[in-house]
Amino acid sequence: MDRQSTPSKPPMSQGFIPILQNPRFLTLWVGQIFSQLADKVYLVLMIALIAGHFQGNNQPISGWVSAIMIAFTIPAVLFGSFAGVYIDRWSKKGVLVISNFVRGALVFVIAPLIWLSQDKTLALPVYWLPVWLRQWQLQVQDHFFIPLGFLFILILTFIDSTITQFFAPAEQVTIPLIVERRHLLSANSLFTTTMMATTIIGFAIGDPLLELAATLAKFVGLSWELGKSLVVALSYLLAGFILIFLRTGEKKEHYEKERSHIFKDIRDGLHYLNNNHRVRNALIQLVIIFCIFAALSVLAVRMAETIPGLKAEQFGFLLAFGGLGMAFGAGILGNWGQQFSKNRLGLWGSLGMAVSLVGLSLSIDNLWLTLLMTTFLGLFAAFVGVPMQTMIQSETPVDMRGKVFGLQNNAVNIALSLPLALAGIAETLVGLKPVLLALAGLAVAGGILTGNIGKNRPGNKIPES
């Protein structure tokens, strides 16, 4: 009796095409583009407002910008975990839409508040502080005078960053809701590529775009501050409008089932990570990557200073090549990464990062070699970051994703903050090469961690369905 031949299963579509054919993912992705661009141009806007209103003659702008960055960082450290608790209980689509609309409204009111508070200052009594903290321009001060407009900017920036702590985990939780498990690697690759691209493009076009907006605003009789603010505000509002059309498939009963118990839910998230070593190790790997790149953002200033042909203020040129390499690596993973297990990709990426950092330590007197090593560092970082993020998404239960991503957001922000303070001190004490070699050792430690994730347990390779 002839054996009937069964039709072979059609080959699984790979790469970015399947996810770009998913209208729900496409909506989220386009919303991400406008939201991410608004985030990057926001910082450029803050620098323009400081330079135009608050920076004194021959006064460095770094102190003003540092205050803005602190206002950004504090909510990330304080509220990241708490935000994740509520994400599990709230409509993800609602969080994505409302957070963009509110951030757009906050940016819109900046210009009117500056106009209302011009030439007004707030005297803060500081006589209770130690004398060494009250030194300013070689004199001991009893009061520090802060422009009221700048205080408004700090408060609005703090609120904006607090809202972002809800947007970020909601976005991560939404991806596995609208993308099939087998396409998660491609989806995360595209999100990573977009994030790096908007960082490079946003900082590159931010200033000319804002200058064009200021020129057009003056032409129609508006202030340059309002013209520049409108660019960022409209980008947030457009992202929110696009996300209105997102369909996440959430059921209302799920997020209205019970009230949030903040500290209990945070403990539940920590307990889950403690019991699931695969997700925990993947999260630690992400933290290691962010530590390395945060340290590199500080060391890049010193590297640019020592490389012939570069100036210290051109350090962003080095970081841009790292971002370019990360985008390229994410593109490779999006098209061919499904063929390999996630822990193997993470191991290769960790070892590649270590080799790149060693190469960077040996090439800091050569511009082209430094750029090449920085590009490779970004490429191999994508080989770690994208699979680890995919593992967290695919293996975390639906009702735990908000808690886990909130803790992840919190841990990543701390990982971004500490190296900013420690890397410069370490470089001053021991030099640039030893610090780069120490970062290479940290990458190797991450590779060992990846190797222990568990090669024989399910979840390493994206299943076909």
C-alpha positions in Angstrom: 0.0 0.0 0.0 1.5 3.3 -1.1 2.2 5.7 1.8 0.4 8.9 1.3 2.6 11.9 1.4 1.6 14.6 3.8 2.0 18.1 2.7 5.1 19.7 4.2 4.7 22.6 6.6 5.3 25.8 4.8 8.5 27.5 5.9 8.1 29.9 8.7 8.4 33.5 7.6 11.4 35.2 9.2 12.7 38.7 9.4 10.9 42.0 9.7 8.3 41.3 6.9 5.8 39.3 9.1 5.7 41.8 11.9 5.4 44.8 9.5 2.4 43.0 8.0 0.9 42.9 11.5 -1.3 46.1 11.6 -1.4 46.1 15.4 2.4 46.0 15.7 2.7 48.6 12.9 0.5 51.0 14.9 2.7 50.5 18.1 5.9 50.9 16.1 4.9 54.1 14.4 3.7 55.5 17.7 7.1 54.6 19.2 8.9 56.5 16.5 7.1 59.8 17.2 7.3 59.3 21.0 11.0 58.5 20.9 11.8 61.5 18.6 9.9 63.7 21.0 12.0 62.4 24.0 15.2 63.2 22.2 14.3 66.6 20.9 12.9 67.5 24.3 16.5 67.6 25.7 17.6 69.7 22.8 14.7 72.0 23.5 15.7 72.3 27.2 19.2 73.3 26.2 17.9 75.9 23.8 15.6 77.4 26.5 18.5 77.4 29.1 20.8 79.1 26.6 18.2 81.7 25.6 16.9 82.6 29.1 19.0 81.4 32.0 22.7 80.9 31.1 24.8 83.9 32.0 27.6 85.4 29.9 30.7 83.2 30.0 28.9 80.8 32.2 29.2 77.1 31.4 25.9 75.5 30.5 26.8 72.1 32.1 25.4 73.0 35.5 22.0 73.9 34.2 21.9 70.8 32.0 22.9 68.6 34.9 20.0 69.9 36.9 17.7 68.9 34.1 19.2 65.4 33.9 18.8 64.9 37.6 15.1 65.9 37.3 14.9 63.2 34.6 16.7 60.5 36.6 15.1 60.8 40.1 11.6 59.6 38.9 13.2 56.7 37.0 15.0 55.5 40.2 12.1 56.2 42.6 9.0 55.2 40.6 10.1 52.5 38.1 9.0 49.6 40.2 5.8 51.2 41.4 4.7 52.0 37.8 5.1 48.4 36.8 2.6 47.3 39.5 -0.1 49.5 38.0 0.7 48.4 34.4 -0.6 44.9 35.3 -3.9 46.4 36.4 -4.5 49.2 33.9 -5.3 49.2 30.2 -2.0 49.1 28.4 -3.5 51.0 25.5 -4.9 53.6 27.9 -1.5 54.1 29.5 0.2 54.5 26.1 -2.3 57.0 24.8 -2.8 59.1 27.9 0.9 59.3 28.7 1.7 60.8 25.3 -1.2 63.3 25.5 -0.2 64.4 29.0 3.5 64.8 28.0 2.5 66.8 25.0 0.3 69.1 27.1 3.2 69.6 29.6 5.6 70.6 26.9 3.0 73.0 25.4 2.7 75.0 28.7 6.4 75.5 29.1 6.6 78.6 26.9 3.7 80.4 28.5 5.1 79.7 32.0 8.5 81.1 31.0 6.8 84.2 29.7 4.8 84.7 32.9 7.8 84.2 35.1 10.4 86.2 33.2 12.8 88.3 35.4 11.4 86.6 38.5 13.6 84.6 40.9 13.0 82.4 43.9 15.4 82.9 46.9 16.2 79.6 48.6 17.7 79.9 52.1 20.8 77.7 52.4 22.4 79.1 55.6 21.7 75.8 57.3 24.0 74.0 54.9 27.7 73.4 55.6 29.9 76.3 54.5 31.7 74.3 51.8 28.3 73.6 50.1 27.4 77.3 50.1 30.5 78.5 48.2 29.7 80.2 45.0 32.0 82.5 43.0 34.5 82.5 46.0 31.8 83.8 48.4 29.7 82.1 51.1 26.0 82.4 50.1 23.1 82.6 52.5 20.6 82.3 49.7 20.7 80.8 46.3 18.6 82.6 43.7 16.8 80.3 41.1 15.0 81.8 38.1 11.3 81.0 38.5 11.1 79.9 34.9 13.9 77.4 35.3 12.1 76.0 38.4 9.0 75.5 36.3 11.1 73.6 33.7 12.5 71.4 36.5 9.1 70.6 37.9 7.6 69.8 34.4 10.6 67.7 33.5 10.2 65.7 36.8 6.5 65.1 35.9 7.3 64.2 32.3 9.9 61.7 33.5 7.4 60.3 36.1 4.9 59.7 33.3 7.5 58.1 31.1 8.1 55.5 33.9 4.5 54.2 33.1 4.9 54.5 29.3 8.1 52.4 29.1 6.9 49.2 30.8 3.5 49.5 29.1 5.2 49.5 25.7 7.3 46.4 26.6 4.2 44.6 28.0 2.2 45.4 24.9 4.6 43.8 22.4 3.9 40.1 23.5 0.2 40.9 23.5 0.1 41.8 19.8 3.0 39.7 18.4 3.2 35.9 18.1 5.8 34.3 20.3 7.8 33.1 17.2 8.1 36.7 16.0 9.2 38.3 19.3 12.9 38.4 18.4 12.2 40.3 15.2 9.8 42.7 17.0 12.4 43.5 19.7 15.1 43.8 17.0 13.0 46.4 15.2 12.2 48.3 18.4 15.9 48.3 19.3 16.9 49.5 15.8 14.3 52.2 16.0 15.4 53.3 19.5 19.0 53.7 18.3 18.0 55.4 15.0 15.7 57.9 16.8 18.5 58.7 19.2 21.0 59.5 16.4 18.4 61.2 14.2 16.7 63.1 17.1 20.0 64.6 18.4 21.1 65.3 14.8 18.0 67.1 13.5 16.8 68.4 16.8 18.6 71.8 16.6 17.9 72.6 13.0 14.3 71.4 13.3 13.7 73.7 16.4 15.4 76.6 14.6 13.1 76.2 11.6 10.1 76.0 14.0 11.3 79.2 15.7 11.6 81.0 12.3 8.1 80.0 11.2 6.7 81.0 14.6 8.2 84.5 14.3 6.8 84.7 10.8 3.2 84.2 12.1 3.8 86.4 15.2 4.5 83.8 17.8 7.5 83.6 20.2 10.4 81.4 19.3 9.9 79.5 22.6 6.4 78.6 21.6 7.4 77.6 18.1 10.1 75.2 19.4 7.9 73.8 22.1 5.1 73.1 19.6 7.5 70.7 17.7 8.0 68.4 20.7 4.4 68.8 21.9 2.9 67.9 18.5 5.2 64.9 18.2 3.9 63.5 21.6 0.3 64.3 20.6 0.7 62.6 17.2 2.1 59.5 18.9 -0.9 59.5 21.3 -3.4 59.9 18.4 -1.8 57.0 16.4 -1.9 54.8 19.5 -5.7 55.4 19.8 -6.1 52.9 16.9 -4.0 50.2 18.7 -5.9 47.0 19.4 -4.1 45.0 22.2 -6.8 42.3 22.7 -7.0 43.1 26.4 -10.1 42.1 28.3 -11.6 44.7 30.6 -12.3 42.2 33.3 -8.6 41.4 33.8 -7.4 44.9 34.7 -10.5 45.8 36.7 -10.5 42.5 38.7 -8.8 43.8 41.9 -7.2 46.8 43.3 -3.4 47.2 43.3 -1.4 46.4 46.4 1.8 48.2 45.6 4.3 46.6 48.0 2.8 43.2 47.8 3.0 43.2 44.0 6.6 44.4 44.1 7.4 41.5 46.5 5.6 39.2 44.1 7.7 40.4 41.2 10.9 40.0 43.2 9.8 36.5 44.3 9.1 35.6 40.7 12.6 36.7 39.6 14.1 34.8 42.6 12.4 31.6 41.5 12.9 31.9 37.8 16.6 32.0 37.2 16.3 32.2 33.4 14.3 35.5 33.5 16.5 36.8 36.4 19.7 36.1 34.6 18.4 37.7 31.4 17.5 40.8 33.4 20.9 40.9 35.0 22.5 40.6 31.5 20.5 43.7 30.4 21.7 45.6 33.5 25.3 44.7 32.7 24.9 46.0 29.1 23.4 49.3 30.3 26.2 49.6 32.9 28.9 49.2 30.2 27.3 51.7 27.9 26.6 54.2 30.7 30.3 54.0 31.6 31.3 54.3 28.0 29.3 57.5 27.6 31.5 59.1 30.3 34.8 57.5 29.1 34.0 58.6 25.5 34.7 62.2 26.5 38.2 61.2 27.7 38.7 59.0 24.6 37.8 61.8 22.2 40.3 64.0 24.1 43.2 61.5 23.6 42.4 60.5 19.9 44.3 62.6 17.3 41.8 64.5 15.2 39.0 64.6 17.7 38.1 67.1 20.4 36.5 66.3 23.8 33.2 67.9 22.8 33.0 65.5 19.8 32.6 62.4 22.0 29.1 62.0 20.6 30.7 61.0 17.3 32.1 57.8 19.1 28.7 57.0 20.7 27.0 57.4 17.4 29.1 54.6 15.9 28.2 52.4 18.9 24.5 53.2 18.2 25.1 52.4 14.5 26.6 49.0 15.4 23.7 48.2 17.7 21.2 49.1 15.0 23.1 46.9 12.5 23.2 44.0 15.0 19.5 44.3 15.7 18.8 44.2 12.0 20.8 41.0 11.7 18.9 39.4 14.5 15.6 40.5 13.1 16.3 38.6 9.9 18.3 35.6 10.9 18.3 35.4 14.7 15.4 32.9 14.9 17.8 30.2 13.7 19.9 30.3 17.0 19.1 29.8 20.6 18.8 32.9 22.7 21.4 31.9 25.3 23.9 31.1 22.5 23.3 34.5 21.0 23.8 36.1 24.4 27.0 34.1 25.0 28.5 35.2 21.6 27.4 38.7 22.2 29.0 38.9 25.6 32.3 37.5 24.4 32.2 39.8 21.4 31.7 42.8 23.7 34.7 41.7 25.8 36.9 41.4 22.7 35.7 44.8 21.4 36.5 46.5 24.8 39.9 44.9 24.9 40.5 46.1 21.3 39.2 49.6 22.3 41.7 49.8 25.1 44.5 49.0 22.6 43.4 51.4 19.9 42.5 54.7 21.7 45.3 56.5 19.9 43.9 55.6 16.5 40.6 57.1 15.3 39.6 54.5 12.7 40.4 51.5 14.9 38.4 53.2 17.8 35.4 53.7 15.6 35.6 50.1 14.4 35.8 48.7 17.9 33.0 51.0 19.0 30.8 49.7 16.1 31.6 46.1 17.0 30.8 46.8 20.6 27.3 48.1 19.7 26.8 45.2 17.3 27.6 42.5 19.9 25.6 44.4 22.5 22.5 43.9 20.3 23.3 40.2 20.3 22.9 40.2 24.0 20.2 42.8 24.6 17.6 41.7 22.0 17.6 38.0 22.9 17.5 38.7 26.6 14.6 41.1 26.3 12.8 38.6 24.1 13.4 35.9 26.8 11.9 38.0 29.5 8.8 38.8 27.4 8.2 35.3 26.2 8.7 33.5 29.6 7.1 35.9 32.0 3.4 35.2 32.6 0.9 37.8 31.5 -0.2 38.8 35.0 3.5 39.3 36.0 4.8 41.2 33.1 4.0 44.7 34.4 5.7 43.9 37.8 8.8 42.4 36.1 9.1 45.2 33.5 8.7 47.8 36.2 11.5 46.2 38.2 13.5 45.9 35.0 13.0 49.6 34.3 14.0 50.5 37.8 17.2 48.3 37.7 18.2 49.7 34.3 17.8 53.3 35.4 20.0 52.6 38.4 22.5 50.8 36.1 22.5 53.9 34.0 23.0 56.3 36.9 25.8 54.7 39.0 28.4 54.3 36.2 27.9 57.9 35.3 29.3 58.8 38.7 31.9 56.0 39.1 33.4 55.7 35.6 34.9 59.2 35.6 36.4 58.8 39.1 37.8 55.4 38.2 39.4 56.7 35.0 41.0 59.6 37.0 42.4 57.2 39.5 43.7 54.3 37.4 43.5 55.5 33.8 41.4 54.8 30.7 42.8 51.4 29.6 42.4 49.6 33.0 38.8 50.8 33.2 38.0 49.5 29.7 39.6 46.2 30.6 37.5 46.0 33.7 34.4 46.6 31.6 35.6 43.7 29.4 35.8 41.5 32.5 32.2 42.5 33.3 31.1 41.5 29.8 32.8 38.1 30.3 31.0 37.7 33.6 27.8 38.4 31.8 28.7 35.7 29.2 29.2 33.1 32.0 25.8 34.1 33.4 24.2 33.6 29.9 25.8 30.2 29.7 24.1 29.2 32.9 20.6 30.2 31.8 20.0 26.6 30.9 20.6 25.1 27.5 18.3 22.2 27.8 15.3 24.0 29.1 12.5 25.3 26.8 12.5 28.9 25.7 15.9 29.2 24.3 14.8 28.9 20.7 11.7 30.8 19.5 9.1 28.1 18.8 7.3 28.1 15.5 3.8 28.7 17.0 
